[in-house]
Amino acid sequence: MSVIKGKRINLLFAKKEDRRTIYDMLVSPETVHLMFDETHPKPTYEEFEEEEDFFYSGESNRLGSYMLIEYQNEIVGSVSYACGYEKNPYSELDIWMKSSKYTGKGLGREAINLVVEFVGNEYKISDFIIRPWIKNVNAIKAYKKCGFQEFPRADLKNYYDDGAYEKYGDGDYGIEDTVNLSKKK
């Protein structure tokens, strides 16, 4: 499967040649402030390229994939899942839109719900995590509309092994600025 069809959007499994497009949407001048600032700087393209190649296979992968969000025949954002099997199987999600023109329309919520449904059915995963920046208030509200609820950082130990907890437990924004959200399918 290379496409997941929704009501208003399609999710296209990203290929290696989509990596630059996904990065450009991540650091889009119009939305970069929703995820990065001087304290939490955006990654360089070289840092972004360090992501594992399996995320860009062009098809579903039990470890994870990037997907392009297509709306009205235009690529408007990216959503990804990364599955972990260290303890309780889980999938950690991430999403961004290339322009504020596409936020607040429910497109991101539809993308998240499609990924949860797909990963849950395809890989029998029922626990989902998303960890946004505390300053991205609208995204947090959208995730809560998808059924995500805040949980304490310590609960990550139910999913991450000790090495992953040490490396990723603080989140991208640090303990104080990362909001930990989870959802059971």
N, C-alpha and C positions, 0 to 999 in steps of 0.2 A: 504494500500500500504506500503510495507516495502523496496522497491527498486525503485530508479529513474534511468532509463537507458539513458545514453548519447551516443555519437558517439564513444568515446574512454574510457570513465570512467563510472562507476556505483556509485551511492550514496546509501549507505545502512544506514537506520535509526538505530542509536545506541541504544543498550540495556544497562542495568545497568552494566553488566559484561564487557562492552567496555570502561567504564569510565577510568580505569587505562591505557589502550592502548592510549586513546585520550590524557591523561595527559602526558604520556611518549613521544608522538610525539611533544607536546607543548614545552617540555623542552629538546628535543633531543640535545645532544652536538653539532651536526652539524648545527643546525638552530637556537638555542636559542639566539644567538647574534642578530638575525633579529628582536627580540621582547623584549629582556630584557638586562639590564646591571646593574651596581652598583646603579645607580640612580633610575632605574625602575626594581627592582628585580623580578625574576620569582616567581610565587606562590608556596607554599608548596602543597603537595598532599592533606593535610587536608583542606587547603583553597579551593582548586579546588573541593573537595568533597561537599562543601557547596552549589554548584549549585543545583537548583531544580531538583528533580527526574523526572519531566515530560519531561525534555530534553533527557531522556534515556528510553523512553517507547517502543522503537522498531518500532514505527509507527509515522505517521504524527500527529502533534498537533498544534492547532491554536495559542498556546502561544509560541511554539518554539521547536526545536529539534537539537541535534547533529547528524551529519551523517559522516560515514566513506567514504573516497574516495578510491575506488577500481580501480586499473589500472593493466592490464595484470595479473589478479588473485592475486594481492598483495594489501594490505592496505597501501596507501602511504601518507595519510593525513586526515584531518578532516575539515569539514565546518559546520557552524551552523547558524541558524536564530533564532531571538527572536522578536516576534511581540508585538507591543504596540498599544493600542487602546485609550490612554488617550485623545487625541485630534484628529489629522488626523491620521488614521491608517498607520502604517509603520512597516518595518521589518529591524532590525539591524543585519548585517552579520559579521561573523568572519571566518577566514580560516588560516590553517597552514599546511605545509608539513613536513614529518618526516626527509627528507634528501634533500640536495641541488641537488642531482641526479634527483629529480622530479620537480625542479623549472626551469623556463625558457622554458618549453615545451608546455605551454598553458593549462596544466591540471587544474590549479587553475582557470583560466579564464572560462574554460568549466564548472567547478563546480559552480562557482558564477552564471554564466548564467543559468544553470539548476535550481539552487535554486530560482533565481529571477522569472523564468518562472513558476516553480511549485507553489511557495507561491502566486505569482500574480494570477494565475488561481484558485488555491484551496481556497484561503482566500480573494480574491478580494482586494488585497493590491497593490497599484501602486507606493508607495514611499519606497525607500530602502536607507539605510545608512550603511556606513562602515567607521571606524575611526582608521586607522593605525598610527603607530609611524612614525614621520617625517623622521627618519633615514632609514626606510625600503623603499628606493627609488624604487627598482624594483617592489615591491608589488604595490606601488602607481601608477606606470606606467601601470601595468597590470589592475588595477581597472579602470583606465581612458580608457584603451582599451575596457573595458566592458561597457563604457558609463557613468561612474561616473564622477562627476565634483565637484570641491571644493566649499564649501559654508561656510558662516560665522557661528561661534559658536552660535550667537544669534538666528539664524534660528531654532536651536533645540527646541526653545520654541513653534514652530508650531507643535511639536510632543510630547515632554515630558511635563507632568504636572509639577507643581512647585516643588514637592518633588523629582521627577525623575531628573529634571533639576539640582537641588541642589546637588543630589548624583552623577549623571553621566555627567553633563554638561562639566566638565573639561576634560573628556576622561581619558583613562588609563594612559596617559603620561603627563597629565597636559595641560593647555591652550596653551603653547608655542610649545609643542612637539607632540600634537595630530593633525592630518590632518583630517578635516571633509569632507567627500565625500558623495554625494547623487546621486541617479538616479531615474528617473520616468520610470515606465514600460509602 
